Structures are given as C-alpha cells and as structure tokens.
Amino acid sequence: MEMILPIMNQFTEIETCVECSAKNLKNISELFFYAQKAVLHPTAPLYSPEEKQLKPLCVQALTRIFNISDQDNDGILNDVEMNFFQKYCFRNPLSAQALEDVKTVVWKNTTDGIRDDGLTLNGFLFLNTLFVQRGRHETTWTVLRKFGYDDNLEMTDDYLHPPLRVLYHCTTELNQRTYLFLQRVFEKYDADNDGVLSPIELKNLFSVFPYFPWGPEAFNTVCTDERGWVTLHGYLCHWTFTAYLDVHRCIEYLGYLGYTTIMEQESQTAAITVTRAKKLDLEKGQTQRNVFLCKVIGPKGTGKTAFLQAFLGRSLQMQSEMGADLCDFTINTVQVNSQDKYLILHEVDVDCEFLKASNATCDVACLMYDITDAKSFNYCASIYKEHYMESRIPCVFVASKADLPEQKQEHGITPLQFCYKHRLPPPFHFSCCNDSAASSPIYSRLALVASFPHLNDAELSTSSLCLRVTLGAAVTALLAFALYRALARHK
C-alpha cells in the first residue's frame, strides 16, 4: 500500500485501491464491489478532487433539482419539502430526528446552509459534496437519475421523450390535473401575486430549462396585459397550444418542470389526453374535445392578422404599435353552450398552396373576404370548392371590414346566394374598428360549428337550445331531489 499511495496522490482520477489475492481469496468481493461502484456511480462527473468541490455541471443539475423541490419558491427546503424529496428519491421519508441531524451537520459546517429552519441551496450542495467526499456517491447519483440525468449529467431521452401513441385524426390535450400543476407553477413564480409574470418572474420559471423555450412570437399568440406580460389565462392557453400542435415538445417541457416529481407520475404522458378519432365524433354526433383548430383563409389584405389579434382583445392601434412581426397563430377560450373551449386560429399564408388534403385539415375553416375588394370573394369560393365542398369540415364565411362601404363582388352570384346554395350559414360581417371586436360572436360561432360539425346552421341553433334546456332540466331535477330529501329528514 505504501507504494500505491503516492500513485493515488499523483493521479486523482484513481478512486479506490484494493489489496486482493485470487489465490487466497482475499478481498475478492470487495474488489468487485468497488469496480461496480466505479462504473455505476463514478466520481469524475460529480467532483473535482483538486478543487475539492462539485463540478459546474453537477452544481447546475442539483440547482435545478433544488428549484423543483422548493415548491413554494421561498429559497429553502422546509421539513415537508425535504420529506417529499426524500420519499420521491429513496421511497422512505426521514424521521423527525434524522431531519434535525441533517440540519445540524449543515449548520455546523456552513455559514448559510440553514435559514429559517430550512435547507438553502448552498446547504443542499454541501450535503451532496459531503456524500461524495465520504464515498457515498450512490446517494447523489440516485437523486440525479431520479430527476432524469445520465452519466454525463445530461437529461436522458427516455425521461424527456417517453413514447406516446397518437393515432391519425386524433388530437392531444392537457388533462385537468395538468392544468392544476401548471397553475401551481405559475403561482409559485408570481412573486407579487398580481396574476401576471414579469420578464424576471418568467425567466425564473424557466430557470429549470436548459434554454428559454418561448420566443417573442409567444406573447403575440396569447393574452397579455398592457405591458405585454403574460397572464395566467394566456400562460395556460400557450401550454394548451403547445400540447395540441407539438405534443412531444410539450412533454419535454413538462419534464424540465419536474411534472413526474411533483405529480408523482411515471412519465409526462400522464399529463396528456389523446382524444378519439374525429370520425367517431361525426358518427356519434358529439365530441369530447376541448381544443379546436380553425384555419383563417383569405387573400392578402383581407384583415386576417387583425382578426387573429382581435381575438386576444387587441385593437388596430395596439396591433400597429406591436409592429409587423406577429405570429400566424392565436389561441383563446370561448363559450360554447356555457362551457369554456379553446379555439386556435391559424392564419394561412395566401402564397401557400394546398398541396395535399392534409394541408386543409382543421376542425373548422374560416373563409374571409374583403367587402371593399370586388375580387376578394372569388378566392374564398375557389378554395371552398377545391378543398372543402366535398369534405366534412364545416366552413364559415366572414365578410371583413364591415365598417366600410361594401362593393359588389365579381362572382357569378352574391356571397349570400353562394352560402345558401351550398347550405352554409350566411356570411358573418366583422370589423376590427370597434372596441367590442374581441367579444364578437363570430369566435364562439366558429367553436360551436367545430363542436357540432355534423349539424347545419338551423340544426345548430336547435341543438344549442336543446342542450341548454336539458342542462336546465337536470339542474332543476337535482335541486328538487335535494329539497325532497331535506324535507324528508325534517319530518
């Protein structure tokens, strides 16, 4: 051993030295134990012997783990949070005495490891440093792997991208438990409790990500306050939007946020609901979907962008101040038979040709023409005949710039006659020039048509009325039954 010690001191990457003998069976089991430990729980990625501290990548990973575990975002892990962390990583909570012993060790060896009887980030890092220095690498590795890290301290593909099967014509939505989780995350980082996330608060929320996931277009896609800061409603809308259009990216984002940890799930796929195929919805005459995609199609200059931004409550003046770099998507909620539904509006580029049927696929098509342009309706009519007339996708024609004098359209028949001929609802006149554009019934109308694609215009009105009557009758019956039971108990 005297010969080996100088070598170990010279080459710090040597973790362990075991004196053994195959002939005398000396320390054979110990040899394999330390060999296995060196492979499964290596020191090199975690700790720098020269500097006697954790390496930057390890600190970065443990900081993310601390931030996720600090569920109230007060900068410390209290006893409840420490026990939750302990149970999640090691399946057993700590006893009250064990918790006190841990905090005592940290308090004696650090100046800022304990605050308000809780464990700070520096205290958390010190504990993991202590584990490595005392040869208990497996403790830190267990924590890291539980939160999705591999041997190189990068998040594994299995953790970030668990398999999710989505069949053709099915869509993906967030379930109610996921909305509650996302709301908790929002409230955790909303430091001043004003219902919006400032740029600093949003940066703190995304500090557990390796990159900032939202670009400038995100704030043009959802509702914000007058400063352009995202509201809780807009925040939830954007998550709904991501889950619908790019579910695998949404699953990745939930992985960074620690969804599986906080919600105690096997993977982020538990956050997603895969709807049934649209064909079944049409057969049954009803849908279970809560998110609908509407493609807004029309010639250039029709006002499609203004229509999308008006959906978020933004006037023409506000849009002009925002500049030309606006997203071609917006999402908001609308009421359909007294229920909130998410409606995604997608502006289709006028230069984009529908090369195949899937390019025209949506839940409802909004064909928009400019009443001040005599040639505008021709474009919408040709798109309808080519892509939607033989499909089962419902269509709504919208006459934009309704505040201006109307020109006669250079089409064989008027837009009203065209809609009547093809059994479509009459064109809906819309203007962005008034303050009530955001509350225009056209948006609810689009969501209603998407919810009941098998019904025509007259049937939609009847269905809506019948549903309201049915719900009213059900509520009345429940109240009557409750009153009857109360009177029966009284007697």
N, C-alpha and C positions, 0 to 999 in steps of 0.2 A: 504493500500500500504506500510505503514511503516513496517508491519510485513513481507511482501513479499520480500522487497528489500534485507534484509540480506540473505535470502534463495537464491535469484538470484545471489548474490555476491559469495555465497559459492559454488553453483553448476552452473558452467559457461555454461553447455550444455542447460540450460533454455534460450531460445531465446527471448521470449516475455511474458509479463504478462498483462492480460486484465481484468479489473474490469467490471463485467457484471451482469445482472439480467434478468432471464427469466420472472419473474413476471412483472417487469416494462419495459421489452423490452429494457433494457439499454445495448448498445454496442454489440448487438447480431450479427449484420452484421460484425462488426469489429472482433469479436471472430472467425467467420467462415473464414474471410479473412486471419487472421494470422495463423489459423490452416492449411488452404490450402497452404499458403506460406511456412510453416514449412515442409510440405510434398513435395511440388513441387520444392522448392528452398531452400534446407536445408543448414545451415551454417556449420555444423560439417565437411563435407568432404573438405570444402574450407579453413577454417580459424581456427587458434588456438587462443582463447581468452587469454590464459595465456601468450603466447609469442607475442601476438598482431601482427601476421604475417600470410601469407598464408602457408598452409601445403605443404610439399615437392611434393606430387602427383599433387596438384593443380599447383604448380610452373612448374613442368615438362610438364603438359598439356598445360599451357599457353605459355611456351617457344616454344613448337612445333608449336603452332598456330602463334606465332610471326615470327618464321623462315619461315613458309609457306607464310605468308602475306608480308614478306620482299622480294619482288620479284627480286630485283637487288642485294641482299645479301651484302648490304653495312652497315648492323648493325643498321639501323634506318628505321622507317616508315615515308616516306615523305608524303606530303599532298595528292598526288594521291593514294598512297598505303593505307593511313588511310581512305580515302573516299571509296575506293574499299572494304576494310574490313567492314566499316560501312554499306555500301549498301548490301553486302552479308549477314551480320548477322541480320540487322534490316530493310532492304529494303529501307532505305532512306539515302541519303548522308548528310553529315554535311555542314552547310553553312560556308563561309569563316570566319565569326565572331566566330562561335561555335568552329571551329578548333583552332583559336587563343586563345579562352578562355580555352580550354582543355590544350593547351601547356603552358599557363600562370600558371595554377594551378599546373602542374607538375614542372615547372621551380622554382616556389616559395617554393615547399616542398621537392625537391630533389636536390642533387648536380650534378648528372649525368643522369638525366631523359631526358634532351633535348640536342641534339647535331646537329649542322648544320641545325637548324630549323626543326629537325625531332625528333620523339619519339624513344628513345632507349628501349632495353629490360627492363631495370630497371624502366624506366618511364612507360612502359606498365604494368608491375607488380604492380607498385604503384597505378595506376588508378584502377585496379581491387581490390586491397586492400582497397582503398577508397570507392569503391562501396559497398563492404561487410560491412565495418565499419559504413557506413551511412544507412544500412538496404536495400540497393538496390541489394540484392543477385541475383534477376532475371536477371539483366544485364549480370553478369558473367556467369550465368547458360545458358542464351540464346547463348552466344558465344561458350561455351563448347559443348552444344548439337548440335549446327550447325556444329561443326567440328567432330561430331561422338562420343562424350563421354556420358557415362551413369552416374547414381547417385554415382557409386563407382569410377568415374573418369577412367574407362576403356573403350576402344573403343568398340562400340556395334557390334554384329554380323551382324545386318541389314546393318550397314554402311560399314563394311569391306567385307561382302559377299552377295551383292544383287543377287537375283536369275537371272540366265542366262540359257536359254534352248539351248542345243546343240544336235541336232539330230544325229543319227547314220550315219557314213560316211561323216559327215560334219566336217570342221576344223575351228579353230579360229585364227584370225589375228588382228593386230592393224590397225586402220584406219589412214588416213593421218593426221588428226588433232591431234591424239595421238602422232605420231612421232614428230610433231612440238612442242607439250607440253614437251616431253621427251628431245628434243634438247634444249629447253629453260632451263630446269632444269640442264642439263649438262653444258651449258654456264654460268649459274648462279653460279655454284660452281667451274668452271675452272678459278681460281683466276688469274693465269698468262697468260691466253688466249693462251696456247700452243697446244690446241687440244687434250690433254690427261689429265686424272685425276690421280694425285699423290695419294699415300695412305692416306695422310692427307685430300686432297680435296674429295676423295671418302668417307672417314669417315664423313666429314661434310655433304655431300649429304645425307648419310643415318642416320644423327642425328635425323631425324624426325621419324625414325623407332624405335620400342621397342627393336630390336635386329639387328645385322648385317646380311643382307639377303644373301650375296654372300659368298660361301665357297672358298677354294683355287682352286677347280676344275673350277670355273667360268672363271678364267684367262687362263685356258688351252682350253677353249671352243670357245673363240672368239679372234679376232686380238688384239694384244697389241704392244707397241713399244719395243725397245731392252731392256728396263729396266723391262718389264713385266707390265707396267702401261696401263690401258685400254684406247683405243682411242674412239673418238666419234662414229666411224663406229662400233667398237667392242661393245660399250655400247648399241647402237641401235639393233645390232644383238642379244645381250643377252636378251633384252626385247622381241624381236620377238620370240626367242627360248622359253622363259617362257610362252608367250601368246599361243604358238602353243601346247606345251606339258602339261602345267598346267595352264589353263586359270584362274581358281579360285584363285590360288596363285598370278597370275599377277594382278587380280582385287584387291586383298588385298593390294599388294604393291602400286598400284596406289592410293588406299585410304590413305595410310600413307603419300604419297607425296602431298596430297591435290588436286588431279585431279578435283574433283567436285567443289572445291572452285575456282581454277584458270580458269578452262574452263567453269564454270557456268553451270554445268550439274546436273541432278537429282541424278545420280549414276554413278559408274565407268563402267557400262555395255555400256554406250555410247561410250566408247573407243574401243570396240571390234566389229569386223565384223565377223559374222558367215557365212561361205561360203555355197554354195548349195551342195547337196549330190554329191558324185563322180559319182554315176550312171547317174545323169543328165548331167554331163560333158561328159561322154562317149557317151550318146545319141546325144548330140548337137555337138560333135566333137571339143569342145573348153572348156577352163577353165578360171574362173575369179580369180583363186588362185594366190597368190604371194609367198607362202611358200610351199616348198616340202620336204618330208621326204624320205631319201634314206638309206636303210639298207645295210651295207657293211658286207658281209658274206664270210667266208673262213676259212680254217684250221689254227691252231696255227702256228705262224712263217711266215705267208704269207706276212706280212707287212701292215696289216690293220691300226694299230695305226699310222705308218709312213704316210700312205695315208691320214688319217684324219688330221694329223698335217701339212702335206704339203699343204693342202687346205688353211691353215692360213699363208702360206709363211715361214714355219719353216723347216730348213734343218735338216738332220740327226744329224749333230753336235749339233745344238741348242736343238734338242729333247733329246740327251744324257745328255746335261747339265741340262735339266729340271728334270731329274730323272724318275723313273718308275711310279710315281703317276699321270698318265694322265687320263683325262676324256674320256669316250667312246662316247662322242658326240662332234661335232664341227659344227659351222654354219658360213657361209659367203655368200656374194652375188655373183652372176654370171650373165652374159649377155645372154639373150635368145631373139633372134630377136631384138636386140638393146634396150631391156628393162631389168632393174635390177630385178632379182628374188632371194629370199632367199632359200638356199639349206642347209638342216640339214643332216649331215652324222651321222649315228648311227652304231657303231661297235658292231656286235652281237657276244657274247661270244661263243667260239667254244664248250664249255661244256654245253651250253644252248640248250635244245631240244625244238622244236616247238610242244608244247602240243596241241595246237588248231590253227585253221586258223588265228585267230586274231593276234597271235604272229608273223606271217609272213606278216601282213598287212603293207603296205607302199605305197608310190607313185611310187617308182622305186627301184628295187633290184640290187645291185652291187655284183656280184658273183666273188670273187677274188681267183685266184690260183697262186702258185709259179712256175715259169717256170723251176727253178732249182731242183724241187722236182717232181719225176716221178709219185707219187701217189696223188699229190695235186688236180688235176682236177677231180678225181673220187668223192671227197667230194662235189664239186660245182655241178657236174652233178646230183648227187643223191638228193641234196637239190632242184635243179630246177625241177626235175621230180616229187618229192613228194609234193612240195608246190606251185610251180609257173606255171607248164606246162599247167594246166587246168584253171588257174586264168587269170584275165585280167590285172594283174600287169606287166608292162614292165620290162624286165631284160637286163642287160648289163654285159658281162663277161670281166674281167680285168686280164691281164697277168702281174703280178708284177715282180720286179727285172729284168726288161728288159735289163739292162746294163750287165747282166751276161750270160754265155753260157746257151742255152736252152736244157733241157733234154726232151726226148721223153716221153709223158705221157702214163701211163699204163692204157689206156682206149681203148675200142673197136675201136673207131675212134678218129681222131685228134680233138682238140678243134675247129678248123676252120670248119671241117666237121660237128661236133655236132651243131654248131651255124647255119650252112646252112640248116641242116636237120630240125631244129626247127624254121626256119625263124627268126633268131636272127641276129643282127649285128655281124660282126666278132670280135673276142677278141681284146680289146684295150691294147696295150703294154705300160706299165708305169714303170718309175723308179724315185725314190726319190733322186738319187745321183747327179742330176744336179740342178742348181740354178733356172731353169725355171719350176720346178715341180708345183709350185703354179699356174702358168699360163697355165698349161696343159689343152688342150681342153676336156679332159675326164670329168671335172667337169661341164662345160657348156653342154656337151653331156648328162650327167645324168639329168640335169634340163630340157633340151629340150625334152628328152624322157618322163619325168614326165609330161611336159606341154601338150604333144600330145600322150597320151597312146593308142589311137585308131589307130595310124599310124604305118606302118612298117618302116624299115630302108630307103628304097627307097622313100617312101611317105614323110618321114620326111624332106629329103633334098629338095624335090619339094615344100612342104608346106612352108619351111623356105624361099626358093627363092621367091615363090609367095607372101608371106607376105611382104617381102622387096620391091618387085615390086609394090604391092598395096599401101604401105605406100609412096613410092617414087612418084607414080602417084598422090596420094592425095595431097602431098605437092606441086607438080608441078601445079596441078589444082588450089590450093589456091593462089599460087603466081601469076598465070596467071590472076585469077579473081581480085586480089588486083591491079595488074598493069592496068587491063582494067578500073577499077573504077577510078584509079588515072588519067589516060589519059582522061576519060570522064569528070572529074571535070575540068581538064586543058582546054579542048575545051569550 
